[in-house]
Amino acid sequence: MLSELLAAAVCGTSALAVQGTAGTTEEQLRYGWNYALLLAKGPSREALVPSPVLTAMTTGAVARVEEITRCLPEVQDALVSILSDRRLVLPELPDDSVAYAAPGFCVIATANLRDRGVSEMSAALKRRFNFEVVPPIADFDAEVALVTRQARTTVERVGAAYTVDEAVLETLVTAFRDLRTGSTVEGWEVERPSSVMSTAEAVAVAASIGLSTAYLPGPDPLSLLPGHLVGVVRKDDPADHARLLAYWDGALRRRAEAGGRMWRQLWEQRDVLRD
């Protein structure tokens, strides 16, 4: 989201983007061809299909490469010469074989630190980027406010009323923060799952609970939280289910025994984690 906002603010569009995956090819960062025109007329500017990066180069705009570390290393390296020389050689076009970067051209790439092992960026490519680490929201109240606002907007967009109590959302955000950081505000250690447990996922859970409450009235909204937490934790590694159970039997149980009403209700829902 930050890369989209920056690109839109700098050049008026965030649409010049390449989504990095294991299937992303070098052509998606450089250029491809309209093969019908290529066969009919041979290599020409008309037959060339520019990538979003090449379009950004020639127009002086901002190109985005999302999840760059999910691209294969040889695909990532296609950016090295573009960022260092600020030009792209088009050897198939002998009369117009070089595309030069117009003033204003730059590339914003994003990656999740927890995914760095997918395809580590080469040292050569790293030297051509300035790095900015965006940490999770540090302030608890700010995170609760953001989750509340975004979840309410999602539910109200479909014409339903958002009726989830703020105390439920505070409990949700607390659980996410405990599992994300590996510790609680009380100082108790928590085994972290491999899942990122991001604020965006907390918003998705809060919105889903709000929609369930609006269209399937009956269950206490808090009773829906354990099932959603299982889904968030298990999506990367099923073994993380055991870590969630350990959190339930550790920090959550201690809060329940201390008299916390919300935590006591969650503790009573422990069997949901076993189903």
ZAVEX-562164 format. One line per 2 residues: number of its first residue (from 1); their letters; for each residue x, y, z of C-alpha. Coordinates in nm, 4 decimals. Layout:
# residues N
NUM	a	X Y Z; ...;
# end
This chain:
# residues 275
1	ml	0.0000 0.0000 0.0000; 0.2827 0.2388 0.0837;
3	se	0.4465 0.1771 -0.2548; 0.1158 0.2446 -0.4299;
5	ll	0.0628 0.5700 -0.2409; 0.4187 0.6889 -0.3066;
7	aa	0.4000 0.6100 -0.6776; 0.0618 0.7816 -0.7127;
9	av	0.1832 1.0895 -0.5229; 0.5075 1.1213 -0.7209;
11	cg	0.3876 1.0601 -1.0772; 0.0086 1.0372 -1.0663;
13	ts	-0.0236 0.6626 -1.1192; 0.0612 0.3429 -0.9350;
15	al	-0.0452 0.1173 -1.2224; 0.3045 0.0563 -1.3637;
17	av	0.3569 -0.2506 -1.1483; 0.5018 -0.5998 -1.1778;
19	qg	0.3789 -0.8592 -0.9294; 0.6717 -1.0756 -0.8279;
21	ta	0.6102 -1.4505 -0.8153; 0.8094 -1.7652 -0.8807;
23	gt	0.6611 -1.7528 -1.2328; 0.7651 -1.3941 -1.3117;
25	te	0.9871 -1.3851 -1.6195; 1.2622 -1.1500 -1.7302;
27	eq	1.0372 -1.0248 -2.0113; 0.7919 -0.8902 -1.7522;
29	lr	1.0697 -0.6607 -1.6264; 1.2122 -0.5731 -1.9691;
31	yg	0.9920 -0.6205 -2.2764; 0.8167 -0.8813 -2.4864;
33	wn	0.6742 -0.9082 -2.8353; 0.3451 -0.9128 -3.0171;
35	ya	0.4268 -1.2306 -3.2061; 0.1647 -1.1777 -3.4766;
37	ll	0.3235 -0.8432 -3.5686; 0.6713 -0.9858 -3.5184;
39	la	0.6070 -1.2595 -3.7749; 0.4322 -1.0244 -4.0141;
41	kg	0.6684 -0.7262 -4.0046; 0.9780 -0.8405 -3.8183;
43	ps	1.1329 -0.6693 -3.5129; 0.9976 -0.3160 -3.4814;
45	re	0.8780 -0.0681 -3.2247; 0.5235 -0.1515 -3.3270;
47	al	0.5728 -0.5202 -3.2429; 0.7504 -0.4534 -2.9136;
49	vp	0.5408 -0.4868 -2.5946; 0.6994 -0.2746 -2.3207;
51	sp	0.6968 -0.3910 -1.9620; 0.5690 -0.1566 -1.6894;
53	vl	0.9340 -0.0883 -1.6050; 1.0197 0.0082 -1.9628;
55	ta	0.7077 0.2265 -1.9830; 0.8121 0.4021 -1.6630;
57	mt	1.1622 0.4540 -1.8049; 1.0434 0.6201 -2.1237;
59	tg	0.7808 0.8381 -1.9526; 0.9793 0.9358 -1.6426;
61	av	0.7408 0.7641 -1.4034; 0.7668 0.5354 -1.1010;
63	ar	0.7644 0.1593 -1.1581; 0.6740 -0.0810 -0.8783;
65	ve	0.7982 -0.4372 -0.8314; 0.5905 -0.6061 -0.5643;
67	ei	0.7372 -0.8972 -0.3642; 1.0697 -0.8771 -0.5447;
69	tr	1.2221 -1.1562 -0.3350; 0.9639 -1.3982 -0.4719;
71	cl	1.1181 -1.3583 -0.8189; 1.3953 -1.5949 -0.9203;
73	pe	1.7483 -1.4464 -0.8849; 1.8113 -1.4390 -1.2614;
75	vq	1.4867 -1.2424 -1.3055; 1.5791 -0.9965 -1.0326;
77	da	1.9141 -0.9365 -1.2019; 1.7357 -0.7942 -1.5065;
79	lv	1.6998 -0.4784 -1.2979; 2.0725 -0.4388 -1.2317;
81	si	2.1665 -0.2750 -1.5620; 1.8434 -0.0747 -1.5727;
83	ls	1.9114 0.0800 -1.2318; 2.2857 0.1333 -1.2826;
85	dr	2.3003 0.2498 -1.6463; 1.9446 0.3895 -1.6557;
87	rl	1.9050 0.2501 -2.0045; 1.7804 -0.0688 -2.1657;
89	vl	1.9425 -0.2170 -2.4729; 1.7022 -0.3482 -2.7385;
91	pe	1.9344 -0.5553 -2.9606; 1.6494 -0.6689 -3.1851;
93	lp	1.6035 -0.3096 -3.3053; 1.9307 -0.2151 -3.4769;
95	dd	1.8137 0.1345 -3.5729; 1.6710 0.2224 -3.2322;
97	sv	1.8478 -0.0150 -2.9987; 1.8622 0.1752 -2.6698;
99	ay	1.5836 0.3076 -2.4482; 1.7029 0.5775 -2.2097;
101	aa	1.5406 0.6656 -1.8797; 1.3592 0.9980 -1.8791;
103	pg	1.4030 1.2302 -1.5791; 1.1898 1.1161 -1.2875;
105	fc	1.2222 0.7446 -1.3517; 1.2730 0.5262 -1.0450;
107	vi	1.1796 0.1831 -0.9163; 1.0124 0.1040 -0.5849;
109	at	1.0435 -0.2615 -0.4868; 0.8752 -0.4214 -0.1874;
111	an	0.9469 -0.7397 0.0063; 0.8509 -0.8936 0.3374;
113	lr	1.1431 -0.9495 0.5713; 0.9926 -1.2802 0.6826;
115	dr	1.0132 -1.4009 0.3189; 1.3761 -1.3098 0.2566;
117	gv	1.4698 -1.6758 0.2132; 1.2526 -1.7232 -0.0970;
119	se	1.5040 -1.5625 -0.3366; 1.7579 -1.3470 -0.1570;
121	ms	1.8495 -1.0308 -0.3489; 2.2035 -1.0298 -0.4832;
123	aa	2.4579 -0.7887 -0.3375; 2.4770 -0.6127 -0.6770;
125	lk	2.1037 -0.5473 -0.6785; 2.0957 -0.4428 -0.3132;
127	rr	2.3586 -0.1753 -0.3824; 2.1252 -0.0155 -0.6341;
129	fn	1.8402 0.0321 -0.3867; 1.7952 0.2485 -0.0809;
131	fe	1.6332 0.0395 0.1915; 1.3550 0.1522 0.4218;
133	vv	1.2182 -0.0916 0.6786; 0.8555 -0.0314 0.7716;
135	pp	0.7947 -0.1929 1.1114; 0.4546 -0.3016 1.2429;
137	ia	0.2459 -0.0358 1.4157; 0.4070 0.0150 1.7548;
139	df	0.1213 0.1904 1.9335; -0.1546 -0.0444 2.0522;
141	da	-0.4316 0.2173 2.0462; -0.3343 0.3244 1.6939;
143	ev	-0.3496 -0.0341 1.5698; -0.6899 -0.0930 1.7310;
145	al	-0.8203 0.2292 1.5760; -0.6923 0.1286 1.2311;
147	vt	-0.8389 -0.2227 1.2533; -1.1717 -0.0819 1.3708;
149	rq	-1.1878 0.1820 1.0996; -1.0933 -0.0490 0.8126;
151	ar	-1.3175 -0.3353 0.9260; -1.6122 -0.0987 0.9735;
153	tt	-1.5577 0.0454 0.6239; -1.5510 -0.3044 0.4711;
155	ve	-1.8771 -0.4087 0.6375; -2.0600 -0.0812 0.5767;
157	rv	-1.9586 -0.0942 0.2098; -2.2038 -0.3826 0.1613;
159	ga	-2.4807 -0.1995 0.3448; -2.4531 -0.3746 0.6820;
161	ay	-2.4006 -0.2234 1.0264; -2.0756 -0.2995 1.2087;
163	tv	-2.1746 -0.4097 1.5584; -1.8595 -0.5779 1.6914;
165	de	-1.7742 -0.4450 2.0368; -1.4475 -0.2551 2.0730;
167	av	-1.3414 -0.4889 2.3541; -1.3506 -0.7799 2.1067;
169	le	-1.1274 -0.5879 1.8662; -0.8853 -0.4999 2.1449;
171	tl	-0.8624 -0.8691 2.2321; -0.8081 -0.9584 1.8667;
173	vt	-0.5296 -0.7029 1.8226; -0.3657 -0.8108 2.1488;
175	af	-0.3554 -1.1737 2.0349; -0.2072 -1.0724 1.6999;
177	rd	0.0585 -0.8579 1.8674; 0.1495 -1.1331 2.1145;
179	lr	0.1975 -1.3884 1.8361; 0.3712 -1.1392 1.6054;
181	tg	0.6312 -1.0196 1.8557; 0.6829 -1.3353 2.0585;
183	st	0.6088 -1.1661 2.3898; 0.3208 -1.0097 2.5822;
185	ve	0.2900 -0.6768 2.7582; 0.3226 -0.8722 3.0825;
187	gw	0.6663 -0.9932 2.9719; 0.5666 -1.3549 2.9057;
189	ev	0.7397 -1.5267 2.6162; 0.5247 -1.6608 2.3311;
191	er	0.6434 -1.8980 2.0599; 0.6009 -1.7125 1.7325;
193	ps	0.4326 -1.8862 1.4375; 0.5908 -1.8597 1.0949;
195	sv	0.2887 -1.6607 0.9750; 0.3495 -1.2843 0.9720;
197	ms	0.0346 -1.1986 1.1762; 0.0132 -0.8592 1.0094;
199	ta	-0.2246 -0.5741 1.0856; -0.3806 -0.6298 0.7419;
201	ea	-0.4727 -0.9842 0.8475; -0.6177 -0.8506 1.1719;
203	va	-0.8364 -0.6190 0.9617; -0.9511 -0.9147 0.7510;
205	va	-1.0440 -1.1138 1.0621; -1.2259 -0.8169 1.2186;
207	as	-1.4185 -0.7582 0.8955; -1.5096 -1.1276 0.8652;
209	ig	-1.6385 -1.1329 1.2227; -1.8389 -0.8172 1.1496;
211	ls	-1.9958 -0.9716 0.8388; -2.0797 -1.2926 1.0247;
213	ta	-2.2426 -1.0936 1.3032; -2.4442 -0.8893 1.0535;
215	yl	-2.5690 -1.1734 0.8350; -2.5546 -1.4752 1.0671;
217	pg	-2.6712 -1.3384 1.4014; -2.6542 -1.5604 1.7044;
219	pd	-2.2975 -1.6484 1.8036; -2.1043 -1.4170 2.0306;
221	pl	-1.8530 -1.2344 1.8043; -1.5711 -1.3285 2.0411;
223	sl	-1.6502 -1.6983 1.9918; -1.5598 -1.6595 1.6233;
225	lp	-1.2065 -1.5396 1.6979; -1.0404 -1.8789 1.7761;
227	gh	-1.1440 -2.0295 1.4428; -1.0118 -1.7288 1.2527;
229	lv	-0.6828 -1.7394 1.4416; -0.6405 -2.1038 1.3440;
231	gv	-0.6889 -2.0087 0.9797; -0.4348 -1.7249 0.9977;
233	vr	-0.1722 -1.9315 1.1790; -0.2038 -2.2537 0.9780;
235	kd	-0.1909 -2.1074 0.6278; 0.1900 -2.1112 0.6051;
237	dp	0.2806 -2.4099 0.8191; 0.0340 -2.6584 0.9743;
239	ad	0.2880 -2.7180 1.2520; 0.2128 -2.3662 1.3762;
241	ha	-0.1158 -2.5019 1.5098; 0.0818 -2.6401 1.8031;
243	rl	0.2262 -2.2947 1.8688; -0.1224 -2.1467 1.8820;
245	la	-0.2265 -2.4153 2.1305; 0.0802 -2.3337 2.3385;
247	yw	-0.0242 -1.9670 2.3388; -0.3725 -2.0704 2.4545;
249	dg	-0.2322 -2.2867 2.7322; 0.0215 -2.0264 2.8350;
251	al	-0.0379 -1.6524 2.8144; -0.4088 -1.6739 2.7382;
253	rr	-0.4797 -1.9141 3.0258; -0.2855 -1.6967 3.2707;
255	ra	-0.4921 -1.3942 3.1714; -0.8111 -1.5966 3.2098;
257	ea	-0.7044 -1.7074 3.5599; -0.6292 -1.3444 3.6479;
259	gg	-0.9962 -1.2645 3.5908; -1.0007 -1.1133 3.2417;
261	rm	-1.3544 -1.1662 3.1135; -1.2655 -1.1726 2.7445;
263	wr	-0.9709 -1.4048 2.8014; -1.1821 -1.6355 3.0156;
265	ql	-1.4371 -1.6615 2.7339; -1.1600 -1.7387 2.4869;
267	we	-1.0149 -2.0030 2.7180; -1.3544 -2.1712 2.7259;
269	qr	-1.3378 -2.1901 2.3438; -1.0149 -2.3932 2.3494;
271	dv	-1.1819 -2.7001 2.2022; -1.2377 -2.5067 1.8789;
273	lr	-0.8621 -2.5211 1.8203; -0.8668 -2.9006 1.8311;
275	d	-1.1469 -2.9487 1.5769;
# end
